């Protein structure tokens, strides 16, 4: 049940961010992956393990290092990785 809820939430966020989940870039730190991970961390309590596996971002700790609290600017849905030039909703 939780897996379905996570997939549904990820799908809705991807649609809102205009990211094709079936065509994610291969690079582990690709901008769409970081944006999705940051958005999921902002609106849910999804684990970094699940995000790393689902988005193919490498080790679970890398999810936090790319979109975790100290590397993101802002606290809401407009959170963006520091110095990246892209926002979660923009």
Backbone as XML, in Angstrom:
<?xml version="1.0"?>
<chain id="A" units="angstrom">
  <residue number="1" name="UNK">
    <atom name="N" x="0.817" y="-1.191" z="0.000"/>
    <atom name="CA" x="0.000" y="0.000" z="0.000"/>
    <atom name="C" x="0.865" y="1.261" z="0.000"/>
  </residue>
  <residue number="2" name="UNK">
    <atom name="N" x="1.878" y="1.293" z="0.879"/>
    <atom name="CA" x="2.754" y="2.460" z="0.917"/>
    <atom name="C" x="3.477" y="2.671" z="-0.403"/>
  </residue>
  <residue number="3" name="UNK">
    <atom name="N" x="3.897" y="1.567" z="-1.012"/>
    <atom name="CA" x="4.606" y="1.666" z="-2.291"/>
    <atom name="C" x="3.726" y="2.321" z="-3.344"/>
  </residue>
  <residue number="4" name="UNK">
    <atom name="N" x="2.453" y="1.970" z="-3.363"/>
    <atom name="CA" x="1.520" y="2.576" z="-4.308"/>
    <atom name="C" x="1.341" y="4.061" z="-4.037"/>
  </residue>
  <residue number="5" name="UNK">
    <atom name="N" x="1.258" y="4.420" z="-2.762"/>
    <atom name="CA" x="1.111" y="5.830" z="-2.404"/>
    <atom name="C" x="2.354" y="6.632" z="-2.801"/>
  </residue>
  <residue number="6" name="UNK">
    <atom name="N" x="3.532" y="6.050" z="-2.565"/>
    <atom name="CA" x="4.772" y="6.742" z="-2.950"/>
    <atom name="C" x="4.850" y="6.924" z="-4.455"/>
  </residue>
  <residue number="7" name="UNK">
    <atom name="N" x="4.519" y="5.873" z="-5.195"/>
    <atom name="CA" x="4.545" y="5.954" z="-6.663"/>
    <atom name="C" x="3.537" y="6.986" z="-7.168"/>
  </residue>
  <residue number="8" name="UNK">
    <atom name="N" x="2.362" y="7.009" z="-6.551"/>
    <atom name="CA" x="1.351" y="7.986" z="-6.947"/>
    <atom name="C" x="1.843" y="9.407" z="-6.693"/>
  </residue>
  <residue number="9" name="UNK">
    <atom name="N" x="2.395" y="9.637" z="-5.519"/>
    <atom name="CA" x="2.905" y="10.973" z="-5.189"/>
    <atom name="C" x="4.052" y="11.361" z="-6.121"/>
  </residue>
  <residue number="10" name="UNK">
    <atom name="N" x="4.964" y="10.426" z="-6.380"/>
    <atom name="CA" x="6.070" y="10.704" z="-7.283"/>
    <atom name="C" x="5.543" y="11.035" z="-8.682"/>
  </residue>
  <residue number="11" name="UNK">
    <atom name="N" x="4.557" y="10.281" z="-9.129"/>
    <atom name="CA" x="3.970" y="10.530" z="-10.439"/>
    <atom name="C" x="3.327" y="11.902" z="-10.536"/>
  </residue>
  <residue number="12" name="UNK">
    <atom name="N" x="2.609" y="12.294" z="-9.480"/>
    <atom name="CA" x="1.975" y="13.618" z="-9.488"/>
    <atom name="C" x="3.016" y="14.732" z="-9.467"/>
  </residue>
  <residue number="13" name="UNK">
    <atom name="N" x="4.071" y="14.551" z="-8.670"/>
    <atom name="CA" x="5.140" y="15.553" z="-8.639"/>
    <atom name="C" x="5.856" y="15.626" z="-9.985"/>
  </residue>
  <residue number="14" name="UNK">
    <atom name="N" x="6.131" y="14.479" z="-10.575"/>
    <atom name="CA" x="6.806" y="14.455" z="-11.874"/>
    <atom name="C" x="5.969" y="15.183" z="-12.924"/>
  </residue>
  <residue number="15" name="UNK">
    <atom name="N" x="4.686" y="14.962" z="-12.890"/>
    <atom name="CA" x="3.798" y="15.641" z="-13.841"/>
    <atom name="C" x="3.841" y="17.144" z="-13.621"/>
  </residue>
  <residue number="16" name="UNK">
    <atom name="N" x="3.783" y="17.548" z="-12.368"/>
    <atom name="CA" x="3.816" y="18.976" z="-12.050"/>
    <atom name="C" x="5.152" y="19.606" z="-12.434"/>
  </residue>
  <residue number="17" name="UNK">
    <atom name="N" x="6.228" y="18.834" z="-12.292"/>
    <atom name="CA" x="7.563" y="19.322" z="-12.634"/>
    <atom name="C" x="7.900" y="19.119" z="-14.114"/>
  </residue>
  <residue number="18" name="UNK">
    <atom name="N" x="6.983" y="18.481" z="-14.833"/>
    <atom name="CA" x="7.181" y="18.170" z="-16.253"/>
    <atom name="C" x="8.414" y="17.296" z="-16.471"/>
  </residue>
  <residue number="19" name="UNK">
    <atom name="N" x="8.493" y="16.240" z="-15.653"/>
    <atom name="CA" x="9.588" y="15.272" z="-15.740"/>
    <atom name="C" x="8.989" y="13.925" z="-16.139"/>
  </residue>
  <residue number="20" name="UNK">
    <atom name="N" x="9.526" y="13.316" z="-17.170"/>
    <atom name="CA" x="9.061" y="12.003" z="-17.621"/>
    <atom name="C" x="9.783" y="10.925" z="-16.823"/>
  </residue>
  <residue number="21" name="UNK">
    <atom name="N" x="9.053" y="10.253" z="-15.942"/>
    <atom name="CA" x="9.669" y="9.220" z="-15.106"/>
    <atom name="C" x="10.237" y="8.069" z="-15.932"/>
  </residue>
  <residue number="22" name="UNK">
    <atom name="N" x="9.656" y="7.818" z="-17.077"/>
    <atom name="CA" x="10.136" y="6.713" z="-17.910"/>
    <atom name="C" x="11.310" y="7.119" z="-18.799"/>
  </residue>
  <residue number="23" name="UNK">
    <atom name="N" x="11.725" y="8.393" z="-18.715"/>
    <atom name="CA" x="12.853" y="8.869" z="-19.524"/>
    <atom name="C" x="13.813" y="9.711" z="-18.685"/>
  </residue>
  <residue number="24" name="UNK">
    <atom name="N" x="14.070" y="9.269" z="-17.468"/>
    <atom name="CA" x="15.014" y="9.992" z="-16.616"/>
    <atom name="C" x="16.424" y="9.867" z="-17.180"/>
  </residue>
  <residue number="25" name="UNK">
    <atom name="N" x="17.212" y="10.924" z="-17.089"/>
    <atom name="CA" x="18.591" y="10.851" z="-17.579"/>
    <atom name="C" x="19.397" y="9.797" z="-16.825"/>
  </residue>
  <residue number="26" name="UNK">
    <atom name="N" x="20.428" y="9.295" z="-17.466"/>
    <atom name="CA" x="21.260" y="8.254" z="-16.847"/>
    <atom name="C" x="22.115" y="8.797" z="-15.705"/>
  </residue>
  <residue number="27" name="UNK">
    <atom name="N" x="22.560" y="10.050" z="-15.817"/>
    <atom name="CA" x="23.448" y="10.617" z="-14.795"/>
    <atom name="C" x="22.770" y="10.606" z="-13.434"/>
  </residue>
  <residue number="28" name="UNK">
    <atom name="N" x="23.450" y="10.103" z="-12.427"/>
    <atom name="CA" x="22.871" y="9.943" z="-11.101"/>
    <atom name="C" x="22.470" y="11.265" z="-10.467"/>
  </residue>
  <residue number="29" name="UNK">
    <atom name="N" x="23.176" y="12.335" z="-10.762"/>
    <atom name="CA" x="22.869" y="13.639" z="-10.178"/>
    <atom name="C" x="22.163" y="14.566" z="-11.165"/>
  </residue>
  <residue number="30" name="UNK">
    <atom name="N" x="21.492" y="13.985" z="-12.147"/>
    <atom name="CA" x="20.805" y="14.785" z="-13.160"/>
    <atom name="C" x="19.747" y="15.682" z="-12.516"/>
  </residue>
  <residue number="31" name="UNK">
    <atom name="N" x="19.605" y="16.874" z="-13.053"/>
    <atom name="CA" x="18.690" y="17.875" z="-12.508"/>
    <atom name="C" x="17.276" y="17.351" z="-12.247"/>
  </residue>
  <residue number="32" name="UNK">
    <atom name="N" x="16.634" y="16.638" z="-13.173"/>
    <atom name="CA" x="15.280" y="16.161" z="-12.890"/>
    <atom name="C" x="15.212" y="15.214" z="-11.690"/>
  </residue>
  <residue number="33" name="UNK">
    <atom name="N" x="16.239" y="14.387" z="-11.525"/>
    <atom name="CA" x="16.269" y="13.465" z="-10.388"/>
    <atom name="C" x="16.403" y="14.226" z="-9.078"/>
  </residue>
  <residue number="34" name="UNK">
    <atom name="N" x="17.263" y="15.220" z="-9.064"/>
    <atom name="CA" x="17.464" y="16.018" z="-7.855"/>
    <atom name="C" x="16.192" y="16.782" z="-7.518"/>
  </residue>
  <residue number="35" name="UNK">
    <atom name="N" x="15.543" y="17.351" z="-8.525"/>
    <atom name="CA" x="14.292" y="18.092" z="-8.296"/>
    <atom name="C" x="13.206" y="17.182" z="-7.737"/>
  </residue>
  <residue number="36" name="UNK">
    <atom name="N" x="13.078" y="15.983" z="-8.307"/>
    <atom name="CA" x="12.073" y="15.038" z="-7.810"/>
    <atom name="C" x="12.376" y="14.595" z="-6.386"/>
  </residue>
  <residue number="37" name="UNK">
    <atom name="N" x="13.634" y="14.296" z="-6.114"/>
    <atom name="CA" x="14.016" y="13.875" z="-4.765"/>
    <atom name="C" x="13.766" y="14.988" z="-3.757"/>
  </residue>
  <residue number="38" name="UNK">
    <atom name="N" x="14.116" y="16.210" z="-4.108"/>
    <atom name="CA" x="13.890" y="17.346" z="-3.205"/>
    <atom name="C" x="12.400" y="17.543" z="-2.961"/>
  </residue>
  <residue number="39" name="UNK">
    <atom name="N" x="11.604" y="17.426" z="-4.001"/>
    <atom name="CA" x="10.158" y="17.584" z="-3.854"/>
    <atom name="C" x="9.575" y="16.479" z="-2.979"/>
  </residue>
  <residue number="40" name="UNK">
    <atom name="N" x="10.002" y="15.240" z="-3.217"/>
    <atom name="CA" x="9.498" y="14.125" z="-2.412"/>
    <atom name="C" x="9.891" y="14.285" z="-0.955"/>
  </residue>
  <residue number="41" name="UNK">
    <atom name="N" x="11.119" y="14.718" z="-0.696"/>
    <atom name="CA" x="11.557" y="14.932" z="0.683"/>
    <atom name="C" x="10.779" y="16.056" z="1.346"/>
  </residue>
  <residue number="42" name="UNK">
    <atom name="N" x="10.358" y="17.028" z="0.565"/>
    <atom name="CA" x="9.627" y="18.170" z="1.098"/>
    <atom name="C" x="8.199" y="17.801" z="1.475"/>
  </residue>
  <residue number="43" name="UNK">
    <atom name="N" x="7.548" y="16.979" z="0.663"/>
    <atom name="CA" x="6.121" y="16.713" z="0.870"/>
    <atom name="C" x="5.822" y="15.361" z="1.505"/>
  </residue>
  <residue number="44" name="UNK">
    <atom name="N" x="6.855" y="14.551" z="1.757"/>
    <atom name="CA" x="6.603" y="13.230" z="2.326"/>
    <atom name="C" x="7.762" y="12.800" z="3.214"/>
  </residue>
  <residue number="45" name="UNK">
    <atom name="N" x="7.588" y="11.663" z="3.835"/>
    <atom name="CA" x="8.644" y="11.098" z="4.675"/>
    <atom name="C" x="9.289" y="9.894" z="3.991"/>
  </residue>
  <residue number="46" name="UNK">
    <atom name="N" x="9.312" y="9.917" z="2.686"/>
    <atom name="CA" x="9.891" y="8.823" z="1.915"/>
    <atom name="C" x="11.374" y="8.680" z="2.267"/>
  </residue>
  <residue number="47" name="UNK">
    <atom name="N" x="11.839" y="7.444" z="2.299"/>
    <atom name="CA" x="13.234" y="7.194" z="2.679"/>
    <atom name="C" x="14.178" y="7.478" z="1.515"/>
  </residue>
  <residue number="48" name="UNK">
    <atom name="N" x="15.400" y="7.833" z="1.867"/>
    <atom name="CA" x="16.424" y="8.033" z="0.846"/>
    <atom name="C" x="16.744" y="6.731" z="0.129"/>
  </residue>
  <residue number="49" name="UNK">
    <atom name="N" x="16.597" y="5.617" z="0.815"/>
    <atom name="CA" x="16.827" y="4.311" z="0.184"/>
    <atom name="C" x="15.849" y="4.123" z="-0.969"/>
  </residue>
  <residue number="50" name="UNK">
    <atom name="N" x="14.572" y="4.394" z="-0.720"/>
    <atom name="CA" x="13.554" y="4.241" z="-1.767"/>
    <atom name="C" x="13.834" y="5.210" z="-2.912"/>
  </residue>
  <residue number="51" name="UNK">
    <atom name="N" x="14.115" y="6.470" z="-2.583"/>
    <atom name="CA" x="14.399" y="7.457" z="-3.629"/>
    <atom name="C" x="15.609" y="7.055" z="-4.464"/>
  </residue>
  <residue number="52" name="UNK">
    <atom name="N" x="16.667" y="6.612" z="-3.815"/>
    <atom name="CA" x="17.880" y="6.225" z="-4.532"/>
    <atom name="C" x="17.608" y="5.064" z="-5.484"/>
  </residue>
  <residue number="53" name="UNK">
    <atom name="N" x="16.822" y="4.096" z="-5.020"/>
    <atom name="CA" x="16.497" y="2.947" z="-5.877"/>
    <atom name="C" x="15.559" y="3.362" z="-7.007"/>
  </residue>
  <residue number="54" name="UNK">
    <atom name="N" x="14.535" y="4.117" z="-6.678"/>
    <atom name="CA" x="13.511" y="4.474" z="-7.666"/>
    <atom name="C" x="14.034" y="5.421" z="-8.735"/>
  </residue>
  <residue number="55" name="UNK">
    <atom name="N" x="14.877" y="6.375" z="-8.315"/>
    <atom name="CA" x="15.382" y="7.372" z="-9.255"/>
    <atom name="C" x="16.779" y="7.045" z="-9.779"/>
  </residue>
  <residue number="56" name="UNK">
    <atom name="N" x="17.344" y="5.939" z="-9.295"/>
    <atom name="CA" x="18.679" y="5.501" z="-9.706"/>
    <atom name="C" x="19.703" y="6.622" z="-9.502"/>
  </residue>
  <residue number="57" name="UNK">
    <atom name="N" x="19.800" y="7.075" z="-8.246"/>
    <atom name="CA" x="20.721" y="8.165" z="-7.921"/>
    <atom name="C" x="21.985" y="7.677" z="-7.231"/>
  </residue>
  <residue number="58" name="UNK">
    <atom name="N" x="22.164" y="6.395" z="-7.132"/>
    <atom name="CA" x="23.356" y="5.876" z="-6.453"/>
    <atom name="C" x="23.054" y="5.560" z="-5.004"/>
  </residue>
  <residue number="59" name="UNK">
    <atom name="N" x="24.032" y="5.734" z="-4.152"/>
    <atom name="CA" x="23.871" y="5.427" z="-2.731"/>
    <atom name="C" x="22.792" y="6.303" z="-2.099"/>
  </residue>
  <residue number="60" name="UNK">
    <atom name="N" x="22.055" y="5.755" z="-1.136"/>
    <atom name="CA" x="21.011" y="6.543" z="-0.453"/>
    <atom name="C" x="21.535" y="7.829" z="0.166"/>
  </residue>
  <residue number="61" name="UNK">
    <atom name="N" x="22.740" y="7.825" z="0.687"/>
    <atom name="CA" x="23.298" y="9.038" z="1.289"/>
    <atom name="C" x="23.480" y="10.139" z="0.245"/>
  </residue>
  <residue number="62" name="UNK">
    <atom name="N" x="23.644" y="9.744" z="-1.013"/>
    <atom name="CA" x="23.823" y="10.752" z="-2.056"/>
    <atom name="C" x="22.555" y="11.559" z="-2.276"/>
  </residue>
  <residue number="63" name="UNK">
    <atom name="N" x="21.395" y="10.979" z="-1.967"/>
    <atom name="CA" x="20.139" y="11.721" z="-2.084"/>
    <atom name="C" x="20.162" y="12.897" z="-1.132"/>
  </residue>
  <residue number="64" name="UNK">
    <atom name="N" x="20.556" y="12.654" z="0.116"/>
    <atom name="CA" x="20.633" y="13.732" z="1.100"/>
    <atom name="C" x="21.675" y="14.767" z="0.721"/>
  </residue>
  <residue number="65" name="UNK">
    <atom name="N" x="22.802" y="14.307" z="0.207"/>
    <atom name="CA" x="23.851" y="15.265" z="-0.116"/>
    <atom name="C" x="23.463" y="16.146" z="-1.295"/>
  </residue>
  <residue number="66" name="UNK">
    <atom name="N" x="22.588" y="15.647" z="-2.165"/>
    <atom name="CA" x="22.178" y="16.438" z="-3.325"/>
    <atom name="C" x="20.959" y="17.305" z="-3.050"/>
  </residue>
  <residue number="67" name="UNK">
    <atom name="N" x="20.075" y="16.863" z="-2.164"/>
    <atom name="CA" x="18.848" y="17.639" z="-1.959"/>
    <atom name="C" x="18.457" y="17.740" z="-0.498"/>
  </residue>
  <residue number="68" name="UNK">
    <atom name="N" x="19.344" y="17.352" z="0.397"/>
    <atom name="CA" x="19.052" y="17.424" z="1.820"/>
    <atom name="C" x="19.113" y="18.844" z="2.346"/>
  </residue>
  <residue number="69" name="UNK">
    <atom name="N" x="18.781" y="18.991" z="3.616"/>
    <atom name="CA" x="18.645" y="20.296" z="4.239"/>
    <atom name="C" x="19.797" y="21.247" z="4.026"/>
  </residue>
  <residue number="70" name="UNK">
    <atom name="N" x="21.031" y="20.812" z="4.244"/>
    <atom name="CA" x="22.144" y="21.748" z="4.152"/>
    <atom name="C" x="22.483" y="22.125" z="2.721"/>
  </residue>
  <residue number="71" name="UNK">
    <atom name="N" x="22.063" y="21.336" z="1.747"/>
    <atom name="CA" x="22.376" y="21.644" z="0.357"/>
    <atom name="C" x="21.224" y="22.270" z="-0.398"/>
  </residue>
  <residue number="72" name="UNK">
    <atom name="N" x="20.119" y="22.490" z="0.265"/>
    <atom name="CA" x="18.987" y="23.105" z="-0.395"/>
    <atom name="C" x="18.739" y="24.490" z="0.173"/>
  </residue>
  <residue number="73" name="UNK">
    <atom name="N" x="18.269" y="25.349" z="-0.664"/>
    <atom name="CA" x="17.928" y="26.700" z="-0.269"/>
    <atom name="C" x="16.416" y="26.777" z="-0.182"/>
  </residue>
  <residue number="74" name="UNK">
    <atom name="N" x="15.887" y="27.342" z="0.900"/>
    <atom name="CA" x="14.443" y="27.431" z="1.063"/>
    <atom name="C" x="13.922" y="26.227" z="1.801"/>
  </residue>
  <residue number="75" name="UNK">
    <atom name="N" x="12.694" y="26.339" z="2.300"/>
    <atom name="CA" x="12.188" y="25.245" z="3.093"/>
    <atom name="C" x="10.915" y="24.634" z="2.573"/>
  </residue>
  <residue number="76" name="UNK">
    <atom name="N" x="10.300" y="25.221" z="1.569"/>
    <atom name="CA" x="9.026" y="24.706" z="1.092"/>
    <atom name="C" x="9.164" y="24.031" z="-0.241"/>
  </residue>
  <residue number="77" name="UNK">
    <atom name="N" x="8.110" y="24.037" z="-1.004"/>
    <atom name="CA" x="8.117" y="23.371" z="-2.301"/>
    <atom name="C" x="8.984" y="24.097" z="-3.316"/>
  </residue>
  <residue number="78" name="UNK">
    <atom name="N" x="9.431" y="25.275" z="-2.991"/>
    <atom name="CA" x="10.338" y="25.993" z="-3.865"/>
    <atom name="C" x="11.786" y="25.660" z="-3.591"/>
  </residue>
  <residue number="79" name="UNK">
    <atom name="N" x="12.031" y="24.654" z="-2.767"/>
    <atom name="CA" x="13.385" y="24.252" z="-2.408"/>
    <atom name="C" x="14.183" y="23.903" z="-3.651"/>
  </residue>
  <residue number="80" name="UNK">
    <atom name="N" x="15.424" y="24.324" z="-3.664"/>
    <atom name="CA" x="16.278" y="23.991" z="-4.802"/>
    <atom name="C" x="17.690" y="23.711" z="-4.312"/>
  </residue>
  <residue number="81" name="UNK">
    <atom name="N" x="18.406" y="22.846" z="-4.989"/>
    <atom name="CA" x="19.789" y="22.589" z="-4.618"/>
    <atom name="C" x="20.592" y="23.879" z="-4.729"/>
  </residue>
  <residue number="82" name="UNK">
    <atom name="N" x="21.444" y="24.116" z="-3.781"/>
    <atom name="CA" x="22.238" y="25.343" z="-3.725"/>
    <atom name="C" x="23.043" y="25.538" z="-4.999"/>
  </residue>
  <residue number="83" name="UNK">
    <atom name="N" x="22.933" y="26.726" z="-5.570"/>
    <atom name="CA" x="23.711" y="27.087" z="-6.735"/>
    <atom name="C" x="23.287" y="26.408" z="-8.026"/>
  </residue>
  <residue number="84" name="UNK">
    <atom name="N" x="22.145" y="25.756" z="-8.005"/>
    <atom name="CA" x="21.743" y="24.979" z="-9.176"/>
    <atom name="C" x="21.038" y="25.802" z="-10.238"/>
  </residue>
  <residue number="85" name="UNK">
    <atom name="N" x="20.364" y="26.876" z="-9.801"/>
    <atom name="CA" x="19.639" y="27.690" z="-10.768"/>
    <atom name="C" x="18.287" y="27.125" z="-11.160"/>
  </residue>
  <residue number="86" name="UNK">
    <atom name="N" x="17.833" y="26.088" z="-10.485"/>
    <atom name="CA" x="16.506" y="25.565" z="-10.789"/>
    <atom name="C" x="15.743" y="25.329" z="-9.505"/>
  </residue>
  <residue number="87" name="UNK">
    <atom name="N" x="14.445" y="25.563" z="-9.560"/>
    <atom name="CA" x="13.590" y="25.353" z="-8.405"/>
    <atom name="C" x="12.742" y="24.115" z="-8.590"/>
  </residue>
  <residue number="88" name="UNK">
    <atom name="N" x="12.213" y="23.628" z="-7.514"/>
    <atom name="CA" x="11.396" y="22.419" z="-7.577"/>
    <atom name="C" x="10.189" y="22.631" z="-8.477"/>
  </residue>
  <residue number="89" name="UNK">
    <atom name="N" x="9.571" y="23.784" z="-8.396"/>
    <atom name="CA" x="8.353" y="24.019" z="-9.182"/>
    <atom name="C" x="8.625" y="24.856" z="-10.421"/>
  </residue>
  <residue number="90" name="UNK">
    <atom name="N" x="9.846" y="25.191" z="-10.663"/>
    <atom name="CA" x="10.093" y="26.092" z="-11.784"/>
    <atom name="C" x="10.901" y="25.512" z="-12.827"/>
  </residue>
</chain>
